[in-house]
Amino acid sequence: MLTNIPVVMSDFGAYLRASGRRFQWIAPKRNTKFRTIAWSSGTMLLLRVLLPNRKYAVARIYCATHEILKKTYQYLINGDLLSVKLGFQLTRSMWCTIPQV
């Protein structure tokens, strides 16, 4: 699990929103580290991703059900490509993504 996430890191969802893309692939390394947070009616996964401009950003992946959470968790542990789409806005500059599993 991630121990701390710097505030200065940019947001992956905001990057998707600004680039005009609806879908994006996340290619995590095998056994990537991430943080799990209970969020309203689901679970939010936080992990670091590398953007095309070679800067790191925080990806917030919202899993609505336990089944989606388990599938997403397996993708991240195995290092498989994970397709995500732009989700909902959390704050003015933060957006979450929703996994397509």
C-alpha positions in Angstrom: 0.0 0.0 0.0 1.1 3.6 -0.6 2.2 5.3 2.6 1.8 8.8 1.4 0.6 10.5 -1.8 2.0 14.0 -2.3 -0.5 16.7 -2.9 1.6 18.2 -5.7 1.0 15.1 -7.9 -1.4 15.7 -10.7 -4.6 13.8 -11.2 -5.0 11.1 -13.9 -8.8 11.7 -14.2 -8.2 15.4 -14.8 -5.6 14.5 -17.4 -8.2 12.3 -19.2 -10.7 15.1 -19.0 -8.3 17.7 -20.4 -7.1 15.5 -23.2 -10.6 14.7 -24.3 -10.2 11.0 -24.0 -13.0 8.9 -22.7 -11.1 5.6 -22.3 -7.5 4.9 -21.4 -5.4 1.8 -20.6 -3.5 1.6 -17.4 -0.4 -0.7 -17.6 0.6 -1.3 -14.0 3.8 -3.2 -13.1 3.4 -6.6 -11.5 2.5 -6.4 -7.8 2.0 -2.6 -8.0 1.3 -0.8 -4.8 -2.0 0.9 -4.2 -4.3 2.2 -1.5 -7.9 1.1 -0.9 -10.4 3.5 0.6 -14.0 2.9 1.4 -16.0 5.5 -0.6 -19.7 6.2 -0.3 -21.3 3.2 -1.9 -18.2 1.5 -3.2 -14.4 1.4 -2.9 -11.8 3.8 -4.3 -8.3 2.5 -5.3 -5.5 5.0 -5.5 -2.3 4.2 -7.4 0.5 6.0 -9.2 0.6 6.0 -13.0 3.0 7.5 -15.5 1.6 10.0 -17.9 2.8 10.4 -21.5 4.7 13.6 -20.5 6.8 11.4 -18.2 5.2 12.8 -15.0 3.5 10.7 -12.4 -0.2 11.2 -11.5 -2.6 9.6 -9.0 -5.3 7.4 -10.6 -8.4 7.1 -8.5 -10.4 4.0 -9.6 -13.9 3.7 -8.3 -15.3 0.2 -7.9 -19.0 0.1 -7.3 -19.4 -3.6 -6.4 -17.3 -6.2 -4.6 -17.1 -8.2 -7.9 -15.6 -5.3 -9.8 -13.2 -4.6 -7.0 -12.0 -8.3 -7.0 -11.5 -8.2 -10.8 -9.7 -4.9 -10.7 -7.5 -6.1 -7.8 -6.5 -9.2 -9.9 -5.6 -7.0 -12.9 -3.4 -4.8 -10.7 -1.7 -7.7 -8.9 -1.0 -9.6 -12.2 0.2 -6.5 -14.0 -2.4 -6.8 -16.8 -3.6 -3.9 -18.9 -6.6 -2.3 -17.2 -9.1 -0.3 -19.3 -10.7 2.6 -17.5 -13.1 5.3 -18.5 -13.6 8.8 -17.1 -16.0 8.7 -14.1 -17.3 11.5 -11.9 -15.8 14.7 -10.5 -14.7 14.5 -6.9 -13.4 18.1 -6.5 -12.7 21.0 -8.8 -9.5 19.4 -10.0 -9.9 15.7 -9.3 -11.8 13.1 -11.3 -12.2 9.4 -10.7 -12.1 6.7 -13.3 -14.2 3.6 -13.6 -12.7 0.2 -14.5 -14.0 -1.6 -17.6 -13.7 -5.2 -16.4 
